[in-house]
């Protein structure tokens, strides 16, 4: 665990202790379970976003993809009678295709990630609304899917299965990011794409793979959100979810410039965000201020990241100067 991660963990514990003192309901099992469930739902999104951000990119269409794929998943199993073991991998495949399309536009046509994903944000939301004729997608009265509901919205020994899924995904993605050649390529591209290209890395393929991973994880999250809410209004479902994902990644130490960050930090960032959301609810702060809190958190995260970058650059320059002076003295 890095110093950044350790500092974030200490902040989480301090905020949690303060909230518990102010309102003891924070420590009630039902509140902790509900918060853990939300951590699981948004944490999966944040991990996908982190894989894109580390390449120096951004994925702004996350919320709209959650709405579109959530609508499709509910329609497939609730209206069209498709078996959920068939619908689930189909939705994951659609998420991968969306990510592949974004990666192709960015790497082959050299479009800016901001532009591509901003257009996606508008397109997918519009398609979702058109698909339902601006109606609501949901389950009929008495309609249930016991196995699917247990896997997505159920609990094992009191722990939400969405949180367990997050931990399992985080372990796999940690290995991919921190212990694989592909992960080293991602860091290299984020730090200097041109240098990575000249060193023999097929940067286009690596960046496309990052967007595919983000698309698949977003699709999985869309399924969890659909089963959690059980009713989807495409005009509002998933709105601003991309901000939660970006904020969690930035708080977790992922630089928007690319090339930095740890997966543990993303999970801790998600925990801190949901803890703050819980703080807003328990203290009776108007929910209309939620996005103000989110914006403030992102701003603070970016400022800290910027100052940390300046500090690192100065430290590297000082070390280089000292080494140079030492070599001259030795001669």
C-alpha positions as CSV (number, residue, x, y, z in Angstrom):
1,X,0.0,0.0,0.0
2,X,1.4,3.4,-1.1
3,X,1.6,6.5,1.1
4,X,-1.3,8.0,-0.8
5,X,-3.4,4.9,-0.2
6,X,-2.5,4.8,3.5
7,X,-3.4,8.5,3.8
8,X,-6.7,7.9,2.2
9,X,-7.4,5.0,4.5
10,X,-6.7,7.1,7.5
11,X,-9.0,9.8,6.2
12,X,-11.8,7.2,5.7
13,X,-11.4,6.0,9.3
14,X,-11.3,9.6,10.7
15,X,-14.5,10.6,8.7
16,X,-16.2,7.4,9.8
17,X,-15.4,8.0,13.4
18,X,-16.6,11.6,13.3
19,X,-19.9,10.6,11.6
20,X,-20.4,7.8,14.1
21,X,-20.0,10.2,17.0
22,X,-22.4,12.7,15.5
23,X,-24.9,10.1,14.5
24,X,-24.6,6.6,15.9
25,X,-27.0,5.3,13.2
26,X,-23.9,5.2,10.9
27,X,-22.8,2.0,12.6
28,X,-26.1,0.2,12.4
29,X,-25.8,-3.1,10.4
30,X,-28.5,-2.1,7.9
31,X,-26.8,1.2,7.2
32,X,-23.4,-0.4,6.8
33,X,-24.9,-3.1,4.5
34,X,-26.6,-0.5,2.3
35,X,-23.4,1.6,2.1
36,X,-21.4,-1.6,1.2
37,X,-23.9,-2.3,-1.5
38,X,-23.5,1.1,-3.1
39,X,-19.7,0.8,-2.8
40,X,-20.0,-2.4,-4.8
41,X,-22.2,-0.9,-7.5
42,X,-20.1,2.3,-8.0
43,X,-16.8,0.5,-7.3
44,X,-17.1,-1.7,-10.4
45,X,-17.7,1.5,-12.5
46,X,-14.7,3.2,-10.9
47,X,-12.4,0.3,-11.8
48,X,-13.4,0.5,-15.4
49,X,-12.9,4.2,-15.5
50,X,-9.5,3.9,-13.9
51,X,-8.2,1.7,-16.7
52,X,-9.1,4.4,-19.2
53,X,-7.8,7.3,-17.1
54,X,-4.4,5.6,-16.7
55,X,-3.9,5.8,-20.4
56,X,-4.5,9.6,-20.3
57,X,-8.1,9.1,-21.6
58,X,-11.5,9.7,-20.1
59,X,-14.9,7.9,-20.4
60,X,-17.8,10.3,-20.1
61,X,-20.5,8.0,-21.4
62,X,-20.6,5.7,-18.4
63,X,-23.9,6.9,-17.0
64,X,-25.7,6.7,-20.4
65,X,-24.3,3.2,-21.0
66,X,-25.6,2.1,-17.7
67,X,-29.0,3.4,-18.7
68,X,-29.0,1.8,-22.2
69,X,-27.7,-1.6,-21.2
70,X,-29.9,-1.6,-18.0
71,X,-33.0,-1.0,-20.2
72,X,-31.9,-3.7,-22.6
73,X,-31.2,-6.2,-19.9
74,X,-34.6,-5.7,-18.2
75,X,-36.4,-5.8,-21.5
76,X,-34.6,-9.0,-22.5
77,X,-35.5,-11.0,-19.4
78,X,-38.7,-9.4,-18.3
79,X,-40.5,-8.7,-21.6
80,X,-39.0,-10.9,-24.2
81,X,-38.6,-13.9,-22.0
82,X,-34.9,-14.4,-22.6
83,X,-33.2,-16.6,-20.0
84,X,-30.9,-14.4,-17.8
85,X,-27.9,-16.7,-18.3
86,X,-28.1,-15.8,-22.0
87,X,-29.0,-12.1,-21.5
88,X,-26.1,-11.5,-19.0
89,X,-23.2,-12.4,-21.3
90,X,-25.0,-10.7,-24.2
91,X,-25.1,-7.4,-22.3
92,X,-21.4,-7.8,-21.3
93,X,-20.6,-8.4,-25.0
94,X,-22.5,-5.2,-26.0
95,X,-20.5,-3.3,-23.3
96,X,-17.3,-4.6,-24.8
97,X,-18.4,-3.6,-28.3
98,X,-19.2,-0.1,-27.1
99,X,-15.7,0.1,-25.5
100,X,-14.1,-1.3,-28.7
101,X,-15.9,1.4,-30.8
102,X,-14.7,4.1,-28.5
103,X,-11.1,2.8,-28.6
104,X,-11.2,2.5,-32.4
105,X,-12.3,6.0,-32.9
106,X,-9.7,7.3,-30.5
107,X,-6.7,5.3,-31.7
108,X,-7.5,4.8,-35.4
109,X,-9.2,8.1,-36.3
110,X,-7.2,10.1,-33.7
111,X,-10.3,11.7,-32.1
112,X,-10.1,13.1,-28.6
113,X,-11.4,10.8,-25.9
114,X,-13.4,13.7,-24.4
115,X,-15.2,14.3,-27.8
116,X,-15.8,10.6,-28.5
117,X,-17.2,9.8,-25.1
118,X,-19.2,13.0,-24.8
119,X,-20.9,12.1,-28.1
120,X,-21.5,8.6,-26.6
121,X,-23.1,10.2,-23.5
122,X,-25.7,11.9,-25.7
123,X,-26.2,9.0,-28.2
124,X,-26.7,6.2,-25.7
125,X,-29.1,8.2,-23.6
126,X,-31.1,9.2,-26.6
127,X,-31.2,5.5,-27.9
128,X,-32.3,4.3,-24.4
129,X,-35.2,6.9,-24.4
130,X,-36.2,6.0,-27.9
131,X,-36.1,2.3,-27.2
132,X,-38.6,2.7,-24.3
133,X,-40.6,5.5,-26.1
134,X,-39.5,7.6,-23.1
135,X,-41.3,5.2,-20.8
136,X,-40.0,3.2,-17.8
137,X,-38.5,-0.3,-18.1
138,X,-39.2,-2.6,-15.2
139,X,-40.5,-5.9,-14.0
140,X,-44.2,-6.9,-13.9
141,X,-45.9,-7.5,-10.6
142,X,-44.8,-10.8,-9.1
143,X,-42.1,-11.3,-11.7
144,X,-38.9,-12.5,-10.1
145,X,-35.7,-14.3,-10.9
146,X,-34.5,-15.9,-7.6
147,X,-31.0,-16.9,-8.7
148,X,-30.2,-13.6,-10.5
149,X,-31.6,-11.6,-7.6
150,X,-29.5,-13.4,-5.1
151,X,-26.3,-12.9,-7.2
152,X,-26.9,-9.2,-7.7
153,X,-29.1,-7.9,-4.9
154,X,-28.8,-10.6,-2.3
155,X,-26.4,-11.1,0.7
156,X,-24.1,-13.8,1.8
157,X,-23.6,-13.9,5.6
158,X,-24.9,-10.4,5.8
159,X,-22.5,-9.0,3.2
160,X,-24.1,-7.7,0.0
161,X,-23.1,-9.8,-3.0
162,X,-22.4,-6.7,-5.0
163,X,-19.6,-5.8,-2.6
164,X,-18.3,-9.4,-2.8
165,X,-18.3,-9.1,-6.6
166,X,-16.4,-5.8,-6.3
167,X,-13.7,-7.5,-4.2
168,X,-13.3,-10.4,-6.6
169,X,-13.1,-8.1,-9.6
170,X,-10.7,-5.8,-7.8
171,X,-8.4,-8.8,-7.1
172,X,-8.3,-9.8,-10.8
173,X,-7.9,-6.3,-12.0
174,X,-5.1,-5.6,-9.5
175,X,-3.2,-8.6,-10.9
176,X,-3.8,-7.3,-14.5
177,X,-2.8,-3.7,-13.6
178,X,0.1,-4.3,-11.2
179,X,1.5,-7.7,-12.1
180,X,1.2,-8.1,-15.8
181,X,3.0,-6.9,-18.9
182,X,-0.3,-5.4,-20.1
183,X,-0.5,-3.3,-16.9
184,X,3.1,-2.0,-17.4
185,X,2.1,-1.0,-21.0
186,X,-0.8,1.0,-19.6
187,X,1.4,2.9,-17.3
188,X,4.0,3.5,-20.0
189,X,1.4,4.9,-22.4
190,X,0.0,7.2,-19.8
191,X,3.4,8.6,-18.9
192,X,4.6,9.1,-22.5
193,X,2.6,7.5,-25.4
194,X,5.2,8.5,-28.0
195,X,8.1,6.9,-26.0
196,X,6.0,3.8,-25.5
197,X,5.3,3.5,-29.2
198,X,9.0,3.9,-30.1
199,X,9.9,1.2,-27.5
200,X,7.8,-1.3,-29.4
201,X,4.5,-1.2,-27.6
202,X,1.4,-1.4,-29.8
203,X,-0.2,1.5,-28.1
204,X,-3.3,1.5,-30.2
205,X,-4.2,-2.1,-29.2
206,X,-3.4,-1.4,-25.6
207,X,-5.6,1.7,-25.4
208,X,-8.4,-0.1,-27.2
209,X,-8.2,-3.0,-24.7
210,X,-8.5,-0.5,-21.8
211,X,-11.7,0.9,-23.3
212,X,-13.0,-2.6,-23.8
213,X,-12.3,-3.5,-20.1
214,X,-14.1,-0.3,-19.1
215,X,-17.1,-1.2,-21.4
216,X,-17.4,-4.7,-20.0
217,X,-17.2,-3.5,-16.4
218,X,-19.7,-0.8,-17.1
219,X,-22.1,-3.4,-18.6
220,X,-21.7,-5.6,-15.5
221,X,-22.4,-2.6,-13.3
222,X,-25.5,-1.8,-15.4
223,X,-26.9,-5.2,-14.6
224,X,-26.3,-4.7,-10.9
225,X,-28.0,-1.3,-11.0
226,X,-30.9,-2.7,-13.0
227,X,-31.5,-5.4,-10.4
228,X,-31.0,-3.0,-7.5
229,X,-33.5,-0.4,-8.7
230,X,-35.8,-2.9,-10.6
231,X,-37.3,0.1,-12.5
232,X,-35.4,2.2,-15.0
233,X,-36.3,5.6,-16.3
234,X,-33.9,6.1,-19.2
235,X,-34.1,9.9,-18.9
236,X,-32.6,9.9,-15.5
237,X,-31.2,6.4,-14.7
238,X,-27.4,6.5,-14.4
239,X,-27.2,10.3,-14.7
240,X,-23.8,11.7,-13.6
241,X,-22.6,8.2,-12.7
242,X,-19.5,9.0,-14.7
243,X,-18.7,11.7,-12.1
244,X,-18.8,9.2,-9.3
245,X,-16.4,6.9,-11.2
246,X,-14.0,9.8,-12.2
247,X,-14.1,11.2,-8.6
248,X,-13.3,7.8,-7.1
249,X,-10.4,7.3,-9.5
250,X,-9.0,10.7,-8.9
251,X,-9.3,10.4,-5.1
252,X,-7.6,7.0,-5.4
253,X,-4.5,8.7,-6.9
254,X,-5.2,8.2,-10.6
255,X,-3.8,11.3,-12.4
256,X,-6.0,12.7,-15.2
257,X,-2.7,13.2,-17.0
258,X,-2.3,9.4,-17.1
259,X,0.4,7.0,-15.9
260,X,-0.3,7.0,-12.2
261,X,-2.6,5.3,-9.7
262,X,-3.2,2.1,-7.8
263,X,-6.3,-0.1,-7.8
264,X,-6.4,-0.2,-4.0
265,X,-6.7,3.6,-4.2
266,X,-9.8,3.3,-6.5
267,X,-11.6,1.1,-4.0
268,X,-10.7,3.5,-1.1
269,X,-11.8,6.4,-3.2
270,X,-15.2,4.8,-3.8
271,X,-15.5,4.0,0.0
272,X,-14.8,7.6,0.8
273,X,-17.3,9.0,-1.7
274,X,-20.1,6.7,-0.4
275,X,-19.1,7.6,3.2
276,X,-19.5,11.3,2.3
277,X,-22.9,10.5,0.7
278,X,-23.9,8.7,3.8
279,X,-22.8,11.7,5.9
280,X,-25.0,14.0,3.8
281,X,-28.0,11.7,4.4
282,X,-27.5,11.1,8.1
283,X,-26.8,14.8,9.0
284,X,-29.9,15.9,7.1
285,X,-28.0,18.0,4.6
286,X,-30.3,18.7,1.6
287,X,-29.8,16.1,-1.1
288,X,-29.6,18.9,-3.7
289,X,-26.1,19.5,-2.4
290,X,-24.9,16.0,-3.3
291,X,-23.4,17.2,-6.6
292,X,-21.9,20.2,-4.9
293,X,-20.1,17.8,-2.5
294,X,-19.0,15.7,-5.5
295,X,-17.7,18.7,-7.4
296,X,-15.7,19.8,-4.4
297,X,-14.3,16.4,-3.9
298,X,-13.1,16.2,-7.5
299,X,-11.6,19.7,-7.3
300,X,-9.7,18.9,-4.1
301,X,-8.5,15.6,-5.6
302,X,-7.2,17.4,-8.8
303,X,-5.5,20.1,-6.6
304,X,-3.8,17.5,-4.5
305,X,-2.7,15.6,-7.6
306,X,-1.3,18.7,-9.2
307,X,0.7,19.7,-6.1
308,X,1.9,16.1,-5.7
309,X,3.1,16.2,-9.3
310,X,5.0,19.5,-8.7
311,X,6.6,18.1,-5.6
312,X,7.7,14.9,-7.4
313,X,9.2,17.0,-10.3
314,X,11.2,19.2,-7.8
315,X,12.4,16.1,-5.9
316,X,13.6,14.4,-9.1
317,X,15.4,17.6,-10.2
318,X,17.1,17.9,-6.8
319,X,18.2,14.3,-6.9
320,X,19.5,14.7,-10.5
321,X,21.4,17.8,-9.4
322,X,22.9,16.0,-6.4
323,X,24.0,13.1,-8.5
324,X,25.5,15.4,-11.1
325,X,27.4,17.3,-8.4
326,X,28.6,14.1,-6.8
327,X,29.9,12.7,-10.1
328,X,31.7,16.0,-10.9
329,X,33.3,15.9,-7.4
330,X,34.4,12.3,-7.9
331,X,36.1,13.2,-11.1
